[in-house]
Amino acid sequence: MDLKEHESISDSFKEAGFTDAEASSLLAQIAKIRADEQSFKTYFDKNWSSAFMMSESFYIAIQQTISQYRKHRETLSEENALEKQNTYTALYQIHTRASQQYLEIITLIKNGFPDGAFARWRSMYELSVIGAFILKYGEAVAEKFIEATDTQDRYDWAMASEVFPETKRHVTFGDILKLCDMDFDVWKDNYTAANQTVHASAQGTFGRLGVPDGEKSTTKRSAYGTAAPAIQSASTLALTASTFISLYPDEKTNQKMDLALNLFNQLTEKYCQIHDSLFPDDE
């Protein structure tokens, strides 16, 4: 913070009613927060840098897979491409949104906010469920999903699947989850925990991901709990990508996807190794 900025902020404090002494105290505390942040980042990068590089490499590998897949689609006849146009568009946008959320999650964990990262993963997971449902029920559902963009319709677009009774008033996410051909049992515990993290629950308040069992809660950044959202988000990004590329199978795309999945295995191992080395007593 340069002198001019310092004086400007100090003046703002005084205009807000703080005394000179109180304004000086606030500025000193701001300086401490920034120093603590820099100290944490230095410590974090020293221990987790290789894991973060794996996360970034995985992201790049997934995007290369998608790029190859889109090139493959350009080789299809117009008739074949248009046959699944709405499904292609919906699944592509779902994966694109999930990709951005993945970067958000990596940014949060790099800065010591695993609970925020895990809460963001919840949205990624729900996107993967929606994508699986659209893939299963096809064009009519994808078209209604796209058309719902400028409406207040959350899930009623799924009625186009014709698997729900006409008397049903509203479709819920739970309804879609039951019908999307995903093994919910694999994700159940993590999704339940993510819901608790998002909402004002006792579990999300007293059992935070960034606080080891038996320790007091904190308002500060945490190095604990980094691995879970990093691994879960990578797994889910692979899922949205796999759903998308399954629409028009392509050998070259599958080869790139295999490489990305190899990286995912390495990523998982790296995060677990670092966590275990930093927290050897953690169960």
C-alpha positions in Angstrom: 0.0 0.0 0.0 1.6 3.3 -1.1 1.5 6.5 0.8 -1.3 8.0 -1.3 -3.5 5.0 -0.9 -2.7 4.8 2.8 -3.8 8.4 3.3 -7.0 7.9 1.2 -8.1 4.9 3.2 -7.2 6.6 6.5 -9.4 9.6 5.4 -12.3 7.2 4.7 -12.0 5.7 8.2 -12.2 9.2 9.7 -15.2 10.1 7.6 -16.8 6.9 8.9 -16.4 8.3 12.4 -13.2 6.5 13.6 -10.7 8.5 15.6 -7.1 9.0 14.5 -6.0 6.3 16.9 -8.7 3.8 15.7 -7.9 4.5 12.1 -4.3 3.8 12.7 -5.2 0.6 14.5 -7.3 -0.6 11.5 -4.5 0.1 9.1 -2.0 -1.8 11.3 -4.4 -4.8 11.4 -4.8 -4.7 7.6 -1.0 -4.8 7.3 -1.0 -7.9 9.6 -3.7 -9.6 7.6 -1.7 -9.1 4.4 1.5 -10.3 6.0 -0.3 -13.4 7.4 -1.7 -14.1 3.9 1.7 -13.9 2.3 3.2 -16.1 5.0 0.5 -18.7 4.5 0.9 -18.7 0.7 4.7 -19.2 1.1 4.1 -22.1 3.4 1.3 -23.5 1.3 3.3 -23.3 -2.0 6.3 -25.0 -0.3 4.2 -28.0 0.7 1.5 -28.2 -2.0 3.0 -26.7 -5.1 3.5 -30.1 -6.9 -0.1 -31.1 -6.1 -1.5 -27.8 -7.5 0.6 -28.4 -10.7 -1.1 -31.8 -11.0 -4.5 -30.1 -10.7 -3.6 -27.5 -13.4 -2.1 -30.2 -15.7 -5.3 -32.3 -15.4 -7.4 -29.2 -16.3 -5.3 -28.7 -19.4 -5.5 -32.4 -20.4 -9.3 -32.3 -20.1 -9.5 -29.2 -22.2 -7.2 -30.8 -24.8 -9.6 -33.8 -24.9 -12.6 -31.5 -25.5 -10.7 -29.7 -28.2 -10.0 -32.9 -30.0 -13.6 -34.0 -29.6 -14.9 -30.8 -31.1 -12.6 -31.2 -34.1 -14.0 -34.7 -34.5 -17.5 -33.4 -34.6 -16.6 -31.0 -37.4 -15.8 -34.0 -39.6 -19.3 -35.4 -39.2 -21.9 -35.0 -41.9 -24.3 -32.1 -41.3 -27.2 -34.6 -40.9 -25.4 -36.5 -38.2 -24.3 -33.3 -36.4 -27.7 -31.7 -36.4 -29.4 -34.9 -35.2 -28.1 -34.3 -31.7 -27.5 -30.6 -31.9 -29.4 -29.6 -28.7 -27.8 -32.4 -26.7 -24.4 -31.4 -27.9 -25.0 -27.7 -27.0 -26.4 -28.5 -23.6 -23.6 -30.9 -22.6 -20.9 -28.6 -23.9 -22.2 -25.7 -21.9 -22.6 -27.9 -18.8 -19.0 -29.0 -19.2 -17.8 -25.4 -19.8 -19.5 -24.2 -16.6 -18.0 -27.2 -14.7 -14.6 -26.3 -16.0 -14.8 -22.7 -14.7 -16.0 -24.0 -11.4 -13.0 -26.3 -11.3 -10.7 -23.3 -11.6 -12.7 -21.6 -8.8 -12.2 -24.6 -6.6 -8.4 -24.7 -7.2 -8.2 -21.0 -6.5 -10.0 -21.4 -3.2 -7.9 -24.4 -2.0 -4.7 -22.5 -3.1 -5.7 -19.8 -0.7 -6.6 -22.0 2.3 -10.4 -22.2 1.9 -11.3 -25.9 1.6 -14.8 -25.5 2.9 -15.6 -22.9 0.3 -14.0 -25.2 -2.3 -16.1 -28.1 -1.2 -19.3 -26.0 -1.2 -18.5 -25.1 -4.8 -17.9 -28.7 -5.7 -21.5 -29.4 -4.9 -22.6 -27.4 -7.9 -20.1 -29.3 -10.1 -21.6 -32.6 -9.0 -25.1 -31.4 -9.6 -24.1 -30.3 -13.1 -22.7 -33.8 -13.8 -26.1 -35.3 -12.7 -28.0 -33.0 -15.1 -25.6 -33.8 -17.9 -26.1 -37.5 -17.4 -29.9 -37.1 -17.4 -29.9 -35.1 -20.6 -27.6 -37.6 -22.3 -29.9 -40.4 -21.3 -33.2 -38.8 -22.5 -31.9 -37.0 -25.5 -32.9 -34.2 -27.8 -36.4 -33.3 -26.4 -35.0 -32.9 -22.9 -31.9 -31.0 -24.1 -34.1 -28.6 -26.1 -36.3 -27.9 -23.1 -33.3 -27.4 -20.9 -31.9 -24.8 -23.3 -35.3 -23.1 -23.6 -35.5 -22.8 -19.8 -32.6 -20.3 -19.9 -34.7 -17.1 -19.6 -37.4 -18.6 -17.3 -37.8 -19.5 -13.6 -38.0 -23.2 -14.5 -35.4 -25.0 -12.4 -36.1 -28.7 -13.3 -39.5 -28.9 -14.9 -37.8 -29.0 -18.3 -37.1 -32.6 -17.4 -40.8 -33.4 -17.9 -39.9 -33.7 -21.6 -38.4 -37.0 -20.8 -42.0 -38.3 -20.4 -40.9 -40.5 -17.5 -42.8 -38.4 -14.9 -46.6 -38.6 -14.5 -48.5 -35.7 -16.1 -50.0 -34.9 -12.7 -46.6 -34.2 -11.2 -46.5 -30.5 -10.3 -42.7 -30.0 -10.2 -39.6 -32.0 -10.9 -36.9 -31.9 -8.2 -33.2 -32.5 -8.4 -33.8 -35.7 -6.4 -36.1 -37.0 -9.1 -33.5 -36.4 -11.8 -30.8 -38.0 -9.6 -32.8 -41.2 -9.3 -33.1 -41.5 -13.1 -29.8 -40.4 -14.5 -27.9 -43.8 -14.4 -25.2 -42.5 -12.1 -24.2 -44.6 -9.1 -25.2 -42.2 -6.3 -23.9 -44.5 -3.6 -20.3 -43.6 -4.8 -21.0 -39.9 -4.3 -23.6 -40.0 -1.5 -21.3 -39.2 1.5 -19.4 -36.4 -0.2 -22.6 -34.9 -1.6 -24.3 -35.0 1.8 -21.2 -33.4 3.4 -21.2 -30.7 0.7 -24.8 -29.9 1.3 -24.0 -29.5 5.0 -21.2 -27.2 4.1 -23.4 -25.0 1.9 -26.3 -24.7 4.3 -26.4 -23.2 7.8 -26.3 -26.7 9.4 -24.8 -27.7 12.7 -22.6 -30.2 10.8 -21.2 -27.6 8.5 -20.7 -25.2 11.4 -19.0 -27.5 13.9 -17.5 -30.1 11.6 -15.8 -27.9 9.0 -13.6 -29.5 6.4 -10.7 -27.1 7.2 -10.6 -27.9 10.9 -9.1 -31.2 12.1 -11.2 -33.2 14.6 -10.7 -32.0 18.2 -9.4 -28.6 17.2 -11.0 -25.2 17.7 -12.7 -23.5 14.8 -10.9 -20.6 13.1 -11.5 -17.6 11.0 -8.2 -18.0 9.3 -7.0 -19.9 6.2 -6.4 -23.6 6.6 -3.9 -26.0 5.1 -6.0 -28.9 6.4 -8.8 -30.3 4.2 -7.1 -29.4 0.9 -7.1 -32.9 -0.7 -10.8 -33.7 -0.6 -12.1 -30.9 -2.8 -9.1 -31.1 -5.1 -9.7 -34.8 -5.8 -13.5 -34.6 -5.9 -13.5 -31.7 -8.4 -11.1 -33.4 -10.7 -13.1 -36.6 -10.6 -16.3 -34.6 -11.4 -14.6 -32.7 -14.3 -13.6 -36.0 -15.8 -17.3 -37.1 -15.5 -18.7 -34.0 -17.3 -16.1 -34.4 -20.0 -16.8 -38.2 -20.4 -20.5 -37.5 -20.6 -20.0 -34.9 -23.3 -17.6 -36.9 -25.5 -19.8 -40.0 -25.4 -22.3 -38.4 -27.8 -20.1 -38.9 -30.9 -17.5 -41.6 -30.0 -14.0 -40.9 -31.4 -10.9 -43.0 -30.9 -8.4 -40.0 -30.8 -10.6 -38.3 -28.2 -10.7 -41.4 -26.1 -7.0 -41.7 -26.2 -6.6 -38.2 -24.9 -9.2 -38.9 -22.2 -7.2 -41.9 -21.1 -4.2 -39.7 -20.7 -6.2 -37.3 -18.6 -7.5 -40.1 -16.4 -3.9 -41.3 -15.9 -3.1 -37.8 -14.7 -6.1 -38.0 -12.4 -4.7 -41.1 -10.7 -1.4 -39.3 -10.3 -3.2 -36.3 -8.9 -5.1 -38.3 -6.3 -1.9 -40.1 -5.2 0.0 -36.8 -4.9 -2.7 -35.0 -2.8 -3.0 -38.0 -0.5 0.8 -38.3 -0.1 1.2 -34.7 0.9 -1.8 -34.8 3.2 -0.4 -37.8 5.0 3.0 -36.3 5.3 1.6 -33.1 6.8 -1.0 -34.7 9.0 0.4 -38.2 9.9 -2.0 -38.6 12.8 -5.1 -37.9 10.8 -7.5 -40.8 10.5 
